[in-house]
């Protein structure tokens, strides 16, 4: 059985049984999906007419969700800054290692010349 927008489909793809479960891909029940699709159909039929009020397809985002998004953005910016610092430190450490190796190689060459 395949769950699709609240419906349960058999392997042939036919909807044969209703289920009130939330679809794992959309996060919507069948009723919610049908409501959004109906609003979208209305939107499509009225989007060309400037005299009609635009139809809102989706519900407004709650303040709690907006606050969570703001927090996620803050954390993401902080993590990005830390990542950039780590990359900078790694590049600096690599440059220092290269200079150290070059200096050591030059000293070895000079010592070999002195021994000859």
Secondary structure by P-SEA (a helix, b strand, c coil): ccccccbbbccccccccccccccccccccaaaaaaaaaaaaaaaacccccccccccccccccaaaaaaaaaaaaaaaaaaaaaaaaaaaaaaaaaaaaaaaaaaaaaaaaaaaaac
